[in-house]
Structure formats: C-alpha cells, structure tokens
Amino acid sequence: MVGTFPRTILRVVDIYLFCGAGVDLLPRGLLSLGWKGQKRKMKGIFLTIEGLDGAGKTTQLELLRDWFRKRGYDPLFTREPGGTRVGDGVRELLLNRDYTGLVPLAEAFLYSASRAQLVAEVIVPALLAGRIVVCDRFVDSSIAYQGYGRGLPRDFVEGINRRATGDLKPHLTLLLDLEPGLRLERLEQQGEPPRDRLEVEGDAFYTRVREGYLELARENPRRIRVISARQSIMAVHGQIVQYVAEFLSGSAPRPREKAGRAKSPRPGGRFLG
C-alpha cells in the first residue's frame, strides 16, 4: 500500500493545480443545483472541534457522543484527514513518518483533497438529511497548520479549501486551546508519545499553529468558542456541552453567512512564520 503513495501524491497535486485555473472539482451531483441551492436545503447542523495534538480532542469527542445519545440525538461523527476510503488512504500518507520530506505545498493539496472527498461523500449528504455532523478538524486546521505553521500564504490555503468544500463552514467550532509546552506532557500522560509526522514537530511549529488558531478565533467570535484545555477533562466537557446546548436551543447567535469572500483582516498573500 505504501508503495503506491508517491504516484498518489503526483496525481492529487496534478489535479489540484487546476484549482488555480478556476476549475471546480466538486462532483456533478453537488453542482446540479449549485451550492446556493444545496445550502438552502441543508437542514442539519455542522459542528467542528479543533486544537493542537494532545489537547484532548479524542476524549472530548467520546464524551460529546455520549451526551448527544443520552438526549436522543443521532449525530454523525467523522474526522480529518480521513472519514472516507479515499481520505483514509491520504491520511496514512500524511501522517506516515516515512514521508517527512513532504513539502508544505503538497501537504496542503493532500489535506484539501481528503476534505473535498469527505464533504461530498459524507458531510453534505448528512446535512441535507437534517443530521448533526461533528467533525474532528476542518478548514481551520489547514489555515493554522499549513498557513501559520508551515508558512504558506493564508489566502492560498483558504482558496484551495473554498474550492474543495464549496465554501462550506461550520455553524459552531470548539477550539481546545493548549500551550505548546504542555503538548508533549499531555501525550506522554495519555500513554501516546509522538507517533505521526506532525506530532514530532517542535514547539516553535506548534506555537505558530496556536497563534493561527487564536487569530481565527478573534476574527470569528460568533463561530469559534475557545476553551482552555488546561482544565480537567470534565470541566472542558462541561464548557463544550454548554456551548452546544446553547446553540441547539437557539439561545446562542449563529454566524451570519456572508455572500462572497470574507473581509476579515488577514495577512493577505504574504508568507507567515
């Protein structure tokens, strides 16, 4: 399986380079009504959870799953990269330490390729069916990791992901904020020393990633709720379900959907880090 990945990289990057020429890569089934028509038909709710590796996302997702089910909800939980057969193959490549030489540009294209498949195959159908979808990471991760962490221009990262997702945005994002210095300590406490290609990156990289996340939170205070991951597991869980319950009850304001490109402040086009 691993031996097929170099050819996979070339093929995915070759296809995604067409993004610069304005080619829309979404499946024809999604294009038939246009994304505006699709969005009007989406009755579901899209939630995401973000944060550095070691912030406790996996534990909190398990607790949130139980919380939903005890209240009679049937949410769909998925993850990035992965969530589909294609995405799982891309995930193996992205996280495999044998590919430490993967350049940031190829990395960004691969994440957006996995995301395009997940949106088309899993997320959009579930939202059209009126389900709650909870995704472990989404576009915010690419902006934080490949934009701020790797130093790719933020506008570029946002652009390829707009094409990959049809500009689909979560209704609510829960950001588990953790200082990079505590990341390795947490992983060791969990009995999970750094294993994959990203987890072995140093504190300088994760400091930039965290800065990216916090900048996104400042720009999107209605959508992104920051929760300190330094708290106990149950304290973090309590804040998560508070925000989710508020949103489901309608007492929390939903982010307004703006036509066209967002005009929030951003370091347009320059390299970060």
KEVO-918318 format. One record per residue: residue in one letter; z, x, y of N, C-alpha, C, CB in turn. Coordinates in steps of 0.02 Angstrom, whole numbers, padded with zeros to 5 digits, always signed. Last residue first. Glycine has a CB too. Layout:
aZXYZXYZXYZXY;...
REM end
This chain:
g+00482+00255+01656+00522+00302+01617+00510+00372+01640+00507+00295+01544;l+00313+00194+01674+00385+00190+01683+00419+00244+01641+00412+00121+01663;f+00165+00198+01771+00200+00215+01709+00274+00219+01723+00174+00282+01681;r+00103+00053+01858+00123+00123+01855+00163+00136+01791+00164+00143+01917;g+00068-00083+01855+00019-00033+01836+00043+00038+01833-00035-00037+01882;g+00193-00141+01954+00125-00154+01932+00084-00092+01918+00090-00195+01983;p+00341-00168+01924+00309-00105+01941+00237-00105+01918+00346-00045+01910;r+00370-00329+01993+00360-00286+01935+00328-00221+01959+00317-00321+01881;p+00433-00488+02040+00424-00416+02056+00416-00376+01992+00484-00389+02097;s+00333-00627+01988+00397-00594+01995+00386-00520+02007+00440-00605+01932;k+00227-00712+01972+00226-00667+02029+00293-00635+02041+00203-00704+02090;a+00131-00750+01828+00195-00749+01861+00193-00697+01917+00252-00733+01811;r-00030-00824+01835+00011-00765+01822+00076-00768+01861-00027-00702+01838;g-00046-01000+01802-00071-00934+01818-00020-00880+01804-00093-00930+01889;a+00088-01110+01840+00017-01100+01824-00003-01029+01843-00027-01152+01862;k+00248-01105+01765+00205-01093+01823+00133-01083+01801+00229-01032+01862;e+00374-01205+01712+00312-01174+01690+00266-01167+01749+00278-01214+01633;r+00545-01175+01738+00485-01209+01760+00423-01170+01738+00485-01218+01836;p+00668-01178+01612+00625-01138+01656+00562-01177+01674+00606-01072+01624;r+00789-01308+01623+00736-01274+01586+00694-01234+01634+00693-01325+01547;p+00965-01307+01653+00896-01313+01680+00846-01276+01637+00893-01287+01751;a+01073-01392+01542+01051-01327+01569+00980-01335+01594+01056-01271+01516;s+01084-01516+01491+01126-01501+01549+01109-01434+01580+01198-01501+01529;g+01017-01547+01377+00981-01558+01440+01022-01541+01501+00958-01628+01444;s+01065-01520+01256+01090-01582+01288+01054-01597+01353+01164-01577+01300;l+01006-01398+01230+00986-01456+01189+01008-01522+01221+01016-01450+01120;f+01074-01318+01324+01002-01328+01328+00980-01390+01290+00965-01267+01302;e+01205-01325+01279+01188-01347+01347+01114-01362+01353+01209-01295+01398;a+01188-01266+01153+01210-01336+01158+01194-01365+01227+01285-01343+01144;v+01153-01135+01190+01106-01176+01152+01124-01250+01158+01106-01155+01078;y+01268-01093+01259+01204-01095+01294+01154-01140+01257+01175-01024+01301;q+01361-01106+01153+01371-01141+01217+01305-01148+01254+01423-01104+01261;v+01313-01021+01057+01309-01093+01044+01323-01134+01107+01358-01113+00988;i+01338-00898+01126+01271-00917+01104+01266-00993+01095+01252-00881+01039;q+01476-00896+01141+01433-00899+01200+01362-00921+01182+01431-00831+01235;g+01516-00891+01006+01537-00946+01049+01494-00952+01111+01609-00936+01069;h+01462-00769+00965+01436-00831+00936+01454-00891+00980+01465-00841+00864;v+01545-00683+01037+01474-00684+01051+01443-00749+01025+01438-00624+01018;a+01665-00714+00971+01660-00725+01044+01586-00728+01064+01696-00670+01083;m+01638-00675+00842+01647-00746+00855+01644-00762+00930+01713-00770+00826;i+01627-00535+00858+01571-00574+00829+01578-00647+00848+01569-00566+00753;s+01693-00479+01017+01698-00492+00945+01639-00535+00922+01765-00526+00928;q+01588-00389+01136+01640-00436+01116+01643-00442+01040+01627-00505+01148;r+01478-00318+01163+01540-00279+01151+01596-00325+01128+01561-00242+01214;a+01372-00391+01201+01380-00381+01129+01440-00338+01113+01317-00349+01101;s+01369-00509+01326+01394-00443+01309+01406-00438+01234+01459-00427+01347;i+01222-00593+01360+01287-00598+01326+01309-00528+01307+01282-00645+01263;v+01115-00673+01471+01142-00609+01448+01212-00618+01420+01142-00557+01506;r+00981-00776+01454+01053-00776+01462+01081-00713+01430+01085-00840+01430;i+00831-00818+01526+00865-00765+01488+00940-00766+01505+00835-00696+01504;r+00793-00928+01609+00774-00925+01538+00817-00877+01498+00702-00905+01532;r+00845-00911+01735+00847-00978+01706+00833-00977+01631+00798-01024+01741;p+00821-00779+01769+00890-00800+01756+00895-00869+01725+00929-00799+01820;n+00714-00674+01768+00709-00740+01734+00779-00767+01718+00668-00733+01668;e+00745-00555+01829+00685-00591+01852+00681-00662+01824+00622-00553+01832;r+00856-00514+01758+00862-00526+01830+00803-00567+01856+00867-00460+01869;a+00797-00498+01632+00849-00549+01642+00859-00565+01716+00916-00527+01611;l+00713-00390+01656+00684-00454+01637+00734-00511+01648+00662-00453+01564;e+00812-00294+01678+00766-00311+01732+00733-00379+01718+00712-00257+01740;l+00869-00288+01553+00910-00314+01609+00867-00331+01669+00963-00263+01629;y+00762-00234+01479+00790-00299+01462+00828-00329+01522+00836-00294+01401;g+00749-00109+01542+00694-00157+01542+00719-00227+01528+00643-00137+01490;e+00871-00050+01513+00853-00062+01583+00797-00114+01588+00833+00003+01618;r+00854-00037+01374+00905-00083+01401+00891-00100+01474+00975-00051+01395;v+00752+00059+01373+00741-00008+01344+00791-00058+01372+00746-00005+01266;r+00818+00168+01430+00760+00138+01464+00746+00068+01438+00697+00183+01455;t+00913+00188+01331+00935+00174+01399+00878+00142+01439+00959+00238+01434;y+00835+00220+01222+00868+00155+01223+00898+00138+01290+00922+00153+01170;f+00794+00350+01261+00745+00297+01248+00778+00229+01254+00713+00305+01178;a+00918+00413+01267+00876+00410+01327+00824+00355+01320+00841+00478+01339;d+00969+00408+01136+01000+00367+01188+00956+00361+01250+01068+00394+01207;g+00826+00417+01019+00888+00437+01051+00911+00391+01106+00881+00506+01078;e+00766+00337+00868+00757+00360+00937+00825+00373+00970+00716+00308+00978;v+00788+00280+00747+00805+00351+00753+00792+00379+00823+00765+00391+00702;e+00740+00151+00756+00813+00161+00756+00832+00234+00765+00842+00135+00692;l+00603+00165+00741+00630+00152+00807+00705+00166+00810+00616+00081+00827;r+00584+00190+00604+00554+00234+00653+00582+00225+00723+00480+00223+00655;d+00741+00155+00516+00670+00148+00531+00649+00192+00589+00654+00076+00545;r+00877+00192+00503+00832+00198+00447+00759+00198+00467+00844+00142+00398;p+01040+00234+00551+00970+00227+00572+00922+00241+00515+00955+00274+00631;p+01156+00155+00434+01135+00211+00476+01062+00203+00495+01145+00278+00440;e+01246+00032+00406+01174+00036+00411+01155+00093+00458+01144-00031+00436;g+01375-00009+00409+01352+00024+00349+01277+00031+00347+01374-00014+00289;q+01420-00054+00526+01388-00104+00484+01363-00074+00418+01330-00136+00522;q+01459+00066+00580+01511+00018+00561+01483-00036+00515+01541-00015+00623;e+01333+00118+00610+01374+00150+00559+01429+00104+00535+01404+00215+00586;l+01293+00031+00710+01253+00036+00649+01293+00067+00593+01189+00076+00661;r+01391+00060+00808+01386-00007+00777+01348-00005+00711+01351-00055+00825;e+01358+00191+00839+01425+00175+00814+01424+00107+00778+01477+00175+00871;l+01232+00176+00892+01240+00212+00829+01307+00197+00797+01232+00287+00840;r+01268+00099+01011+01220+00076+00961+01230+00109+00893+01150+00088+00986;l+01342+00145+01113+01378+00109+01060+01333+00089+01002+01411+00047+01088;g+01252+00199+01201+01301+00244+01169+01339+00212+01112+01349+00268+01220;p+01183+00089+01254+01151+00132+01203+01200+00177+01166+01098+00173+01234;e+01276-00061+01267+01263+00006+01293+01234+00050+01238+01328+00037+01322;l+01201-00220+01246+01244-00167+01219+01225-00100+01248+01239-00165+01141;d+01174-00391+01252+01173-00329+01289+01224-00280+01262+01186-00342+01364;l+01073-00504+01189+01135-00471+01170+01135-00401+01200+01145-00468+01092;l+01001-00638+01260+00997-00565+01261+01066-00536+01246+00971-00539+01329;l+00914-00775+01219+00982-00750+01218+00978-00674+01210+01024-00783+01159;t+00807-00885+01301+00813-00820+01269+00885-00796+01275+00765-00768+01300;l+00717-01036+01297+00782-01004+01307+00783-00938+01269+00841-01050+01285;h+00583-01063+01280+00622-01105+01326+00688-01071+01345+00635-01174+01295;p+00462-00929+01277+00521-00964+01251+00552-01010+01304+00574-00914+01225;k+00286-00952+01304+00350-00924+01325+00408-00963+01293+00356-00925+01402;l+00117-00909+01281+00174-00949+01257+00239-00914+01276+00170-00959+01180;d-00003-00851+01313+00048-00857+01365+00105-00904+01346+00016-00882+01430;g-00068-00833+01196-00090-00889+01237-00041-00904+01292-00101-00951+01194;t-00029-00720+01130+00013-00779+01122-00013-00841+01158+00083-00764+01147;a-00123-00621+01157-00100-00629+01089-00063-00695+01078-00056-00572+01069;r-00135-00628+01295-00193-00645+01254-00171-00659+01182-00245-00590+01255;r-00009-00586+01332-00032-00651+01354-00091-00674+01311-00052-00650+01428;n-00011-00459+01277+00030-00509+01245+00015-00580+01270+00103-00494+01256;i-00093-00389+01360-00115-00397+01290-00073-00449+01255-00111-00329+01253;g-00015-00403+01481-00083-00430+01475-00104-00440+01403-00131-00384+01509;e+00105-00336+01462+00106-00409+01472+00037-00439+01461+00130-00425+01544;v+00054-00207+01451+00091-00237+01395+00092-00312+01402+00163-00209+01392;f-00003-00193+01581-00044-00187+01521-00010-00221+01462-00059-00113+01505;d+00108-00204+01663+00054-00253+01670+00008-00252+01608+00012-00239+01733;r+00181-00089+01627+00206-00156+01610+00151-00208+01613+00263-00175+01656;p+00110+00052+01553+00114+00009+01612+00134-00062+01591+00046+00007+01649;l+00223+00137+01439+00158+00105+01452+00164+00061+01514+00135+00064+01391;g+00346+00194+01406+00313+00214+01468+00244+00187+01478+00310+00286+01470;r+00430+00162+01302+00375+00209+01289+00338+00232+01351+00326+00177+01241;g+00526+00079+01373+00546+00132+01327+00492+00184+01317+00563+00102+01261;y+00452-00010+01455+00504+00032+01484+00521+00091+01437+00567-00009+01497;g+00346-00049+01356+00338-00039+01428+00389+00010+01455+00344-00105+01464;q+00397-00053+01227+00335-00016+01239+00323-00004+01313+00276-00054+01209;y+00527-00117+01251+00518-00058+01208+00454-00019+01225+00516-00080+01136;a+00510-00221+01348+00566-00175+01351+00553-00111+01313+00629-00208+01324;i+00391-00284+01308+00397-00260+01377+00453-00208+01381+00412-00319+01425;s+00423-00315+01176+00368-00269+01190+00372-00241+01261+00301-00305+01180;s+00531-00404+01195+00541-00341+01159+00486-00292+01175+00544-00354+01084;d+00470-00513+01258+00518-00472+01296+00531-00405+01262+00584-00511+01304;v+00397-00573+01154+00362-00531+01202+00411-00487+01243+00321-00574+01249;f+00527-00567+01032+00462-00594+01052+00435-00548+01106+00468-00669+01078;r+00663-00583+00913+00619-00544+00957+00554-00582+00972+00602-00477+00924;d+00678-00699+00804+00711-00634+00815+00660-00588+00847+00739-00604+00748;c+00664-00866+00852+00629-00804+00834+00670-00743+00852+00561-00801+00868;v+00672-01029+00807+00714-00974+00829+00682-00909+00805+00788-00981+00803;v+00615-01187+00845+00596-01122+00818+00641-01069+00849+00521-01107+00832;i+00630-01354+00805+00661-01300+00842+00641-01235+00807+00739-01308+00846;r+00481-01459+00794+00538-01422+00766+00568-01374+00817+00517-01384+00703;g+00366-01531+00820+00429-01551+00851+00490-01515+00827+00438-01623+00841;a+00245-01489+00779+00279-01536+00734+00347-01558+00762+00287-01506+00665;l+00218-01395+00874+00178-01457+00875+00209-01510+00832+00107-01443+00852;l+00306-01297+00829+00319-01330+00893+00279-01395+00900+00301-01283+00951;a+00241-01262+00708+00309-01290+00707+00325-01326+00772+00360-01234+00694;p+00116-01212+00754+00119-01271+00711+00189-01303+00709+00098-01252+00641;v+00168-01100+00834+00135-01157+00864+00134-01219+00818+00063-01139+00883;i+00228-01015+00732+00265-01042+00788+00232-01104+00817+00272-00990+00842;v+00130-00985+00624+00198-01011+00613+00226-01048+00674+00244-00955+00595;e+00001-00945+00659+00014-00968+00591+00080-01005+00583+00012-00910+00544;a+00002-00906+00794-00050-00951+00769-00030-00983+00703-00115-00915+00761;v+00115-00821+00802+00108-00878+00847+00060-00929+00817+00083-00856+00917;l+00084-00724+00704+00145-00766+00698+00140-00828+00741+00207-00725+00718;q-00032-00666+00754-00034-00700+00690+00026-00747+00682-00034-00649+00633;a+00017-00611+00874-00037-00660+00876-00040-00700+00811-00105-00625+00888;r+00111-00518+00823+00134-00577+00862+00080-00631+00865+00154-00555+00934;s+00030-00422+00765+00077-00459+00723+00099-00523+00758+00138-00415+00706;a-00032-00381+00886-00072-00409+00831-00028-00450+00784-00107-00354+00792;s+00072-00329+00959+00039-00389+00985-00004-00421+00931-00003-00373+01047;y+00104-00218+00878+00154-00271+00890+00120-00335+00914+00206-00247+00941;l-00018-00149+00889+00004-00173+00824+00057-00228+00832+00032-00116+00782;f-00024-00114+01025-00075-00158+00996-00052-00188+00930-00141-00118+00986;a+00088-00029+01033+00086-00090+01072+00035-00139+01044+00070-00075+01145;e+00047+00076+00948+00108+00037+00933+00107-00030+00969+00170+00077+00954;a-00062+00127+01016-00073+00095+00951-00013+00052+00933-00085+00148+00897;l+00009+00175+01129-00044+00126+01137-00057+00089+01071-00108+00159+01161;p+00102+00272+01077+00125+00210+01108+00072+00156+01114+00152+00225+01175;v+00051+00334+00913+00052+00339+00986+00072+00271+01016-00018+00361+01013;l+00139+00391+00775+00103+00333+00803+00108+00334+00879+00132+00267+00774;g+00212+00488+00711+00161+00510+00759+00121+00453+00789+00114+00556+00726;t+00290+00431+00616+00323+00449+00679+00272+00472+00732+00373+00505+00667;y+00266+00370+00491+00218+00364+00545+00249+00379+00613+00187+00294+00545;d+00370+00376+00404+00313+00420+00389+00261+00420+00445+00279+00398+00323;r+00455+00276+00438+00466+00341+00470+00412+00392+00452+00534+00368+00450;n+00399+00115+00472+00400+00169+00422+00405+00237+00457+00336+00166+00379;l+00381+00015+00563+00450+00039+00554+00455+00098+00505+00493-00016+00529;l+00244-00012+00561+00278+00003+00624+00346+00035+00614+00285-00060+00664;l+00216-00041+00424+00185+00016+00457+00226+00037+00519+00113+00000+00478;e+00289-00155+00405+00302-00098+00362+00274-00034+00394+00271-00108+00293;r+00228-00240+00499+00299-00220+00507+00314-00157+00466+00345-00277+00485;v+00104-00263+00444+00108-00225+00506+00179-00199+00517+00085-00268+00566;g+00147-00340+00335+00112-00277+00324+00114-00233+00385+00040-00291+00304;d+00202-00448+00402+00246-00407+00362+00213-00340+00345+00265-00444+00297;g+00087-00504+00462+00139-00473+00503+00186-00429+00464+00178-00526+00537;v+00021-00555+00349-00010-00503+00390+00043-00466+00430-00064-00534+00437;r+00116-00649+00310+00095-00597+00263+00063-00539+00301+00045-00625+00212;t+00242-00670+00439+00182-00691+00403+00163-00635+00354+00122-00708+00453;g+00353-00608+00486+00352-00680+00487+00292-00711+00454+00356-00704+00556;g+00327-00466+00594+00329-00498+00528+00323-00573+00534+00394-00479+00492;p+00434-00381+00711+00367-00397+00684+00374-00426+00614+00322-00335+00683;e+00510-00544+00715+00457-00498+00735+00480-00426+00726+00436-00511+00807;r+00545-00698+00624+00562-00633+00653+00499-00595+00673+00603-00592+00604;t+00620-00864+00614+00570-00814+00597+00586-00750+00634+00498-00839+00615;f+00677-01023+00569+00695-00955+00590+00640-00907+00568+00764-00934+00561;l+00674-01186+00617+00634-01135+00583+00653-01067+00612+00557-01148+00591;p+00807-01306+00595+00767-01258+00633+00727-01212+00589+00811-01218+00679;d+00859-01447+00580+00822-01409+00530+00777-01358+00566+00779-01456+00484;y+01022-01515+00614+00957-01489+00635+00925-01450+00578+00966-01444+00697;g+01151-01557+00584+01095-01597+00562+01027-01574+00584+01104-01665+00584;r+01253-01475+00609+01242-01529+00658+01179-01568+00643+01238-01500+00728;k+01246-01379+00516+01306-01420+00515+01298-01480+00562+01367-01379+00534;r+01130-01313+00558+01128-01355+00499+01188-01401+00494+01124-01312+00437;f+01173-01241+00672+01121-01292+00677+01125-01340+00617+01051-01259+00679;w+01267-01154+00615+01287-01200+00668+01237-01258+00673+01293-01163+00735;d+01190-01078+00528+01241-01122+00500+01262-01175+00552+01302-01081+00479;r+01111-01011+00623+01079-01052+00572+01129-01102+00543+01049-01008+00516;l+01209-00939+00690+01173-00992+00726+01138-01039+00677+01123-00962+00775;l+01244-00846+00592+01294-00894+00617+01260-00952+00652+01343-00859+00664;e+01122-00778+00582+01150-00812+00523+01202-00864+00544+01182-00760+00475;l+01112-00726+00711+01061-00773+00687+01086-00811+00626+00996-00735+00670;q+01220-00638+00712+01221-00697+00756+01169-00748+00735+01210-00676+00828;t+01177-00540+00620+01239-00578+00608+01239-00642+00649+01300-00536+00626;t+01062-00493+00689+01057-00522+00621+01117-00565+00605+01051-00466+00569;k+01111-00441+00812+01067-00499+00810+01065-00533+00741+00996-00478+00829;g+01192-00333+00845+01220-00387+00804+01176-00448+00799+01285-00408+00831;a+01149-00219+00905+01184-00267+00948+01212-00326+00909+01138-00292+01002;g+01071-00139+00828+01143-00127+00825+01183-00176+00867+01158-00058+00846;d+00938-00126+00939+00958-00121+00869+01032-00102+00867+00915-00069+00830;l+00957-00229+01086+00948-00165+01053+00966-00170+00979+00990-00110+01087;g+00883-00395+01100+00936-00345+01108+00919-00281+01072+01002-00372+01084;e+00861-00574+01082+00838-00507+01097+00898-00460+01101+00798-00506+01163;i+00799-00725+01021+00857-00682+01029+00833-00611+01034+00907-00691+00969;t+00728-00882+01075+00723-00814+01051+00788-00777+01061+00665-00777+01087;l+00665-01047+01046+00720-01003+01065+00708-00933+01037+00788-01031+01038;f+00578-01186+01082+00567-01117+01062+00624-01073+01090+00498-01091+01085;i+00560-01348+01022+00597-01304+01067+00593-01233+01039+00671-01327+01076;g+00422-01469+01015+00477-01430+00989+00509-01386+01043+00454-01386+00933;k+00311-01529+01058+00373-01565+01070+00434-01526+01046+00371-01633+01036;m+00160-01495+01119+00217-01461+01087+00282-01495+01106+00219-01387+01107;k+00059-01550+01192+00075-01582+01129+00136-01551+01094+00016-01579+01083;r+00045-01468+01299+00066-01536+01313+00088-01571+01249+00010-01576+01346;k-00004-01355+01234+00063-01353+01262+00089-01423+01277+00064-01311+01325;q-00135-01396+01201-00087-01380+01149-00016-01384+01176-00101-01311+01120;g-00194-01409+01327-00187-01467+01284-00136-01456+01229-00254-01484+01254;k-00186-01276+01367-00151-01327+01406-00141-01390+01364-00190-01344+01471;w-00265-01211+01273-00192-01202+01270-00155-01252+01312-00173-01133+01291;g-00388-01312+01191-00367-01270+01246-00292-01265+01246-00392-01297+01314;l-00429-01378+01081-00402-01420+01135-00387-01379+01197-00340-01456+01111;s-00479-01265+01013-00518-01328+01016-00494-01374+01071-00514-01363+00949;l-00400-01156+00997-00442-01158+01057-00476-01226+01066-00493-01104+01054;l-00341-01168+00877-00298-01173+00935-00339-01180+00999-00253-01112+00940;g-00450-01153+00793-00410-01214+00789-00365-01224+00849-00369-01214+00726;r-00494-01025+00816-00531-01080+00846-00492-01146+00844-00597-01089+00810;p-00361-00909+00859-00402-00946+00811-00435-01007+00843-00360-00968+00752;l-00379-00794+00996-00342-00847+00963-00388-00885+00915-00312-00895+01014;l-00438-00695+01069-00436-00686+00997-00398-00741+00961-00404-00621+00982;d-00553-00686+01196-00494-00723+01174-00492-00723+01098-00493-00795+01201;v-00604-00548+01287-00616-00588+01228-00552-00622+01206-00645-00544+01171;g-00597-00463+01397-00585-00534+01407-00598-00577+01347-00627-00557+01463;a-00603-00332+01377-00666-00363+01398-00659-00438+01406-00721-00347+01348;g-00479-00302+01329-00495-00279+01396-00560-00309+01422-00501-00204+01397;c-00487-00349+01201-00447-00386+01249-00465-00367+01320-00372-00375+01236;f-00552-00259+01123-00593-00310+01154-00555-00352+01204-00623-00355+01101;l-00452-00188+01067-00483-00159+01126-00529-00208+01160-00521-00096+01107;y-00423-00258+00952-00385-00273+01013-00412-00239+01075-00314-00254+01003;i-00511-00202+00857-00517-00273+00876-00483-00285+00944-00486-00318+00823;d-00463-00071+00853-00533-00084+00868-00542-00156+00892-00578-00070+00807;v-00332-00091+00809-00344-00065+00876-00416-00078+00898-00329+00010+00879;v-00359-00140+00679-00323-00181+00728-00336-00157+00799-00247-00180+00713;r-00430-00031+00622-00461-00097+00626-00427-00140+00680-00458-00133+00559;l-00339+00074+00629-00404+00079+00662-00435+00011+00672-00450+00123+00621;i-00234+00022+00550-00224+00039+00621-00290+00039+00657-00189+00107+00628;t-00297+00011+00425-00272-00049+00460-00263-00036+00534-00206-00073+00429;r-00317+00144+00393-00376+00102+00404-00356+00038+00441-00411+00084+00337;p-00181+00181+00378-00222+00212+00430-00285+00171+00445-00242+00282+00408;f-00139+00094+00267-00119+00081+00336-00161+00117+00388-00049+00100+00344;t-00162+00118+00135-00210+00075+00170-00196+00070+00245-00210+00006+00139;g-00054+00189+00086-00117+00224+00096-00169+00184+00133-00144+00245+00030;v+00044+00095+00063+00049+00136+00123-00017+00170+00138+00104+00188+00115;m+00000+00041-00061+00000+00000+00000+00000+00043+00063+00061-00047+00000;
REM end
